[in-house]
Amino acid sequence: MADTTPRLLENKIALVTGGSRGIGKDIVLKLAAQGASVYYLSQSEGPHADEFATAASENGVFITHKQGSVADAERVDAVVKEILDESEGVDILINNAGITRDGLIMRMSNEDWQQVLDINLTGTFYLCRALTRSMLRRRSGSIINVSSIVGLIGNGGQTNYSASKAGMIGFTKSLAREISSRGVRANVIAPGFIRTDMTDKLSDEQKEALQEQIPLGRIGDSSEIADAAVFLASDMSSYITGQVLEVTGGLGM
């Protein structure tokens, strides 16, 4: 029997940064499965273009790549203009693009500090600045900024990354105070340790040590971050704004 359950994001338009791989890839797929058409902004189309094409066809939506860096203000503005010209408007913005350049502070170069801030924090600002006017005019929209648990509790060797992710939290709370009266919501997802290419390379001993820190006793999956994104993008969270949703297995408590 066919599934007749209403899809949570039917006919919505989403823009996801860093959507070509990892957490971003799963977010794109989960949004599409719930009826949203998705633009994803990244430097390259990425390795999942065929998977995206299949998902788009199966779900009756489109998944379209837009090339560019979130740290390039002019390109961000151009991409947003293209999208708004092509569609009636963006309903969901998910700022997921992020990089790490880890190192102890006494050895951290100016470039490693600045690149992380430019991509993770300033890129989020560029996207939000470019899209909020349209969302406010339409009096609806959900902005979701993907931060990290280290933005709340810190982590040695990641002063740049932690600063950028903490900045995203403060930025989002202030943004929510600016835009929520017009029906536009802004929230944060703070992932904990999530299974990625990087964690897959850890030894069994390293993974065990990592899991011992997590009350649920396991490393999270990127699909679980995507589930949180669907929740915050949908009307299930219609009375939630300015909040940080920790998806950490209890790590931050």
C-alpha positions in Angstrom: 0.0 0.0 0.0 1.3 3.5 -0.9 2.4 5.7 2.0 -0.1 8.5 2.3 1.6 10.3 5.2 1.7 14.0 4.5 5.3 15.2 3.8 6.5 17.8 6.3 8.1 20.2 3.7 5.8 19.8 0.7 6.5 22.5 -2.0 9.1 24.3 0.1 12.3 25.7 -1.3 15.6 25.2 0.6 19.1 26.5 0.3 21.8 24.4 2.0 25.5 25.4 2.1 28.1 22.7 2.1 25.6 20.3 0.8 27.8 18.3 -1.4 29.1 15.8 1.2 28.9 14.7 4.9 26.2 16.1 7.1 25.2 18.5 4.3 24.5 15.6 1.9 22.2 13.9 4.3 20.4 17.2 5.0 19.8 17.6 1.3 18.4 14.1 1.0 16.2 14.3 4.1 14.7 17.6 2.9 14.0 16.2 -0.5 12.3 13.1 1.0 10.0 15.4 2.9 8.9 17.3 -0.3 11.4 20.2 -0.4 13.2 21.2 -3.5 16.8 22.0 -2.7 19.6 24.3 -3.9 23.0 23.4 -2.5 25.9 25.8 -2.5 29.4 24.4 -2.5 32.7 24.8 -4.3 32.0 21.7 -6.5 29.0 19.5 -7.3 30.6 16.8 -5.2 30.5 13.0 -5.4 26.8 12.5 -4.8 25.3 14.1 -7.9 23.8 10.8 -9.2 22.3 10.0 -5.8 20.8 13.5 -5.7 19.3 13.1 -9.2 17.7 9.8 -8.2 16.3 11.3 -4.9 14.9 14.3 -6.8 13.2 12.0 -9.4 11.8 9.7 -6.7 10.4 12.5 -4.6 9.1 14.8 -7.4 11.4 17.7 -6.5 14.6 19.3 -7.8 18.1 19.3 -6.3 20.3 21.9 -8.0 23.9 22.7 -7.4 25.2 26.3 -7.3 28.9 26.8 -7.4 30.7 29.2 -5.0 32.3 29.8 -1.7 30.3 31.1 1.2 33.2 33.4 2.1 32.8 35.3 -1.2 30.2 38.0 -0.5 29.7 38.9 -4.1 29.2 35.3 -5.2 26.8 34.7 -2.3 24.7 37.7 -3.3 24.7 36.6 -7.0 23.7 33.0 -6.1 20.8 34.2 -3.9 19.6 36.6 -6.7 19.7 33.7 -9.2 17.7 31.5 -6.8 15.1 34.2 -6.1 14.8 34.9 -9.8 14.2 31.2 -10.5 11.8 30.6 -7.6 9.1 32.3 -5.6 11.4 32.5 -2.6 13.5 30.5 -0.2 11.6 29.0 2.7 14.5 27.3 4.4 18.2 28.4 4.8 20.6 25.9 6.3 24.1 27.2 6.9 26.1 24.0 7.1 29.4 24.9 5.3 32.4 24.6 7.7 36.1 23.8 7.8 38.6 23.0 10.5 42.2 24.1 10.7 43.2 22.6 14.1 46.3 23.4 16.1 47.5 24.7 19.4 47.2 28.5 19.7 50.9 29.2 20.0 51.4 27.5 16.6 48.3 28.7 14.8 48.9 30.9 11.8 46.9 34.0 11.0 45.7 32.2 7.9 44.4 29.2 9.8 42.5 31.5 12.2 41.1 33.7 9.5 40.0 31.0 7.1 37.9 29.2 9.7 36.2 32.4 10.8 35.6 33.4 7.1 33.9 30.2 6.2 32.1 29.2 9.4 31.0 32.5 10.8 31.3 35.3 8.1 29.8 32.9 5.5 26.8 32.4 7.7 26.4 36.2 8.0 26.6 36.7 4.2 23.9 34.1 3.5 21.6 35.4 6.2 22.1 39.0 5.1 21.3 38.1 1.5 18.1 36.2 2.2 16.4 37.8 5.2 14.9 40.7 3.3 13.0 38.2 1.0 11.9 36.1 4.0 10.7 39.1 5.9 8.7 40.4 3.0 7.0 37.0 2.7 6.6 36.8 6.5 7.8 33.3 6.7 11.0 31.2 6.8 13.3 29.1 8.9 17.0 29.7 9.2 19.1 26.9 10.7 22.7 27.4 11.5 24.8 24.3 12.1 27.2 25.1 14.9 28.9 22.5 17.2 29.0 21.4 20.8 32.5 22.9 20.9 30.9 26.3 20.5 29.4 25.7 23.9 32.1 23.7 25.8 35.3 24.4 23.9 37.9 21.9 22.8 41.7 22.0 23.0 43.5 22.6 19.7 40.4 24.2 18.2 40.3 27.8 19.4 39.6 29.1 15.9 36.8 26.5 15.3 35.3 26.9 18.7 35.3 30.7 18.4 33.6 30.5 15.0 30.9 28.1 16.3 30.3 30.1 19.5 30.0 33.1 17.3 27.3 31.4 15.2 25.3 30.8 18.4 25.4 34.5 19.5 24.7 35.6 15.9 21.7 33.4 15.6 20.2 34.5 18.9 20.5 38.2 17.9 19.2 37.4 14.4 16.1 35.7 15.9 15.4 38.8 18.0 15.5 40.9 14.8 13.4 38.8 12.5 11.0 36.7 14.6 8.2 39.4 14.8 7.8 39.0 11.0 7.3 35.2 11.3 10.9 34.2 10.4 12.6 31.8 12.8 16.3 31.3 13.4 17.8 28.4 15.4 21.0 26.5 15.9 21.9 22.8 15.7 24.9 21.9 17.7 26.2 18.5 16.7 28.5 16.4 18.9 30.8 13.7 17.7 29.4 12.6 14.4 30.5 9.7 12.2 32.5 11.2 9.3 35.4 10.4 7.0 37.6 11.8 9.8 36.2 9.7 12.6 36.2 6.6 10.4 40.0 6.8 10.2 40.4 6.6 14.0 41.7 3.5 15.6 39.3 1.2 17.6 41.0 2.4 20.8 40.5 6.1 19.8 36.8 5.4 19.0 36.4 3.7 22.3 37.9 6.6 24.2 35.6 9.0 22.3 32.5 6.9 23.0 33.3 6.8 26.7 32.7 10.6 26.9 29.2 10.3 25.4 26.3 9.3 27.7 24.5 7.4 25.0 27.8 5.4 24.4 28.1 5.9 20.6 29.2 8.3 17.9 26.3 10.0 16.1 25.3 9.6 12.5 25.0 12.5 10.1 21.4 11.4 9.3 20.5 12.3 12.9 21.6 15.8 12.3 19.5 15.9 9.2 16.5 14.7 11.1 17.0 17.7 13.5 17.2 20.0 10.5 13.9 18.7 9.1 12.3 19.3 12.5 13.5 22.9 12.7 12.6 23.5 9.1 9.1 22.3 9.4 5.9 23.5 11.2 6.6 21.0 13.9 8.9 23.7 15.4 6.7 26.7 14.6 6.9 28.1 18.1 10.7 27.6 18.4 13.2 30.4 17.7 16.5 31.6 19.0 17.3 28.1 20.4 20.3 25.7 20.4 19.3 22.1 19.7 22.2 19.9 20.9 22.4 16.6 19.0 25.2 15.1 21.0 24.2 11.9 22.7 24.2 13.8 25.9 27.8 15.0 25.6 27.0 18.6 26.5 24.9 18.1 29.6 
